[in-house]
């Protein structure tokens, strides 16, 4: 991965707000994201949003109870489940 690919690209404020609402309501999200050269898919329960080194992450739990830390700009699609 070159430096440009690793540089964080901020997401829209509207989408960030949707993640915040999903956390507040414990609303599950079906996510597709690209990480470490692989495309990943999981339905998660969002727990928190964190910022580290000027990068934003979604902290979530998958259906097996595993904690995930997903960089927001790696997420390719999200489907908020009612």
Long-range contacts (C-beta under 8 A, 24 or more apart in sequence): 8-54, 8-55, 8-56, 8-71, 8-73, 9-73, 10-56, 10-73, 11-56, 11-72, 11-73, 11-75, 15-78, 16-49, 16-56, 16-72, 18-78, 18-80, 19-46, 19-49, 19-58, 19-72, 20-49, 22-46, 22-80, 23-47, 23-48, 23-49, 27-80, 27-81, 27-82, 28-80, 28-81, 29-60, 29-78, 29-79, 29-80, 29-81, 30-78, 30-79, 30-81, 31-60, 31-70, 31-75, 31-77, 31-78, 31-79, 32-75, 32-76, 32-77, 32-78, 33-70, 33-71, 33-74, 33-75, 33-76, 34-74, 34-76, 35-70, 35-71, 35-74, 39-76, 42-68, 43-81, 44-68
